[in-house]
Amino acid sequence: MLVRVSPRTPIDLAPPVEKAFLVAVDTGADPGWTAEDSLAELASLADTAGAEVVGAEWQNRRHVDPAWYVGKGKAQELVAAKGETGFGLLVADDELSPTQQRSLEQVLGVKVIDRSRLILDIFAMHARTREGRLQVELAQLEYQLPRLTRMWTHLSRTGGGIGTRGPGETQLETDRRVIRERIKKMKRRVEEVRQQRRVAARGRDRRLVPTVGIVGYTNAGKSTLLNALVGEEVALAEDRLFATLDPTSRQVRLGDGQTAVVTDTVGFIHKLPHQLIDAFRATLEEVNRADVLVEVVDVSDPHAAEHRATVQLVLDELGAGTKPRLVALNKADLLEAGSEADPRDGSSSEVPADGRVAPGAVLVSALTGAGLAELRAEIAALLASLWVDVDVVVPYAEGALLAQVRERGSTEATYDADGVHVVGRVPPAVAAALRRAAGIEDEADAEGWEAAVRGLGGKGDDVPDDPEADLDDIAEADPDDATTGDADSDRDDGGTRRAGAKD
């Protein structure tokens, strides 16, 4: 006998969208940023994390309340807002202390997180490689360690019975010990990644390939620019914050036969958690390895100047703040007549009303390709400005090195009994190799001299590189050949922006 089964409604396994309410305190201590502007960026972060923003409030105070973050009266207003909107998540724009977090949770009865926790959550969502996951977990553990007092309401003693009496160990102490051990393990694994990057970096040094690091605010168009320079989509480019975290390296032709390895790095953001900077130092220090930097600025954003200040702060912390730099004013396609950021009305702080840009900056559109030829030429000129004079005699046995000199420098060679007399200008890395081959300095001194010329403080080998990249092959490959890894991706599109939101 056949039994007819009635169709069933499919079960929706997707997690429910959390309703988030944003709160900020404006103390006036953050030049260029108002609480409203910062909350607009926080709303973009919450949207990237998958939350639905149902409201926002801010309060002007001389300083944040040590117990409540906002004033106690404003906390009661948040209770009323919860009844109106039904939010289940409160996100504070600044980093909260455990006391502030606990106080707000008790009065509101909802989950309370801060900006740092939100950014860490986004990084955890987008970490795809082993290296990225390791660094995110390390940052999360370091963030959680001082906040364990909030996470445990019970402090039960472990153990019991005869032979176990005494003070024992509380659950809180156990958790702290476990997390500290986990942090040690994560740091060891991250150090292994650094070692792998170090080995890959030596391959690039042997090939004497000039390197360019792309830096900038998140979603300024860095990955789109790398794709445009390469000529194909080699890095994920999406219109969202921190789409991916790992660097992408590709060989790019700059003109006149000159090539360089260009590396896209993770983007920066206002109030970037210090735990992330520390944990991602192995990745962020990729900028230290670069000969020059290309800083990508979203010229259509009204906070472009503040974005540049944020980038400068992070670069200073990494020790790369004074490295030679070219500014790419990206998204020029949004600076058309009648747009909100028309350069002719002076609304963009990076482009004056006459439409001209300052020396050392190039107006480009990675989406349309406008200005890319000029950008390539400016990168080549900046690299050439770092070249140094050489006058050395190299043994005939150094034929491979001499071939690289002819390819990458501007020199004249004469041949005599002692070897090949090379005179001219070459990149610093090539000059260092020539000096070593000529026996002017021993290898250790030459490496230190090379690092000093490149502004690396004599620690070039300590700077990590992509552990999965075979840069020996890249140096000899066509520009279409690729290394592995992704980067903080962002799409340069011409869509409408919400005022104050950081695209």
Summary of the structure (lengths in Angstrom):
residues: 503
radius of gyration: 26.9
end to end distance: 62.4
largest distance: 102.8
contacts: 1662
relative contact order: 0.13
helix: 42%
strand: 18%
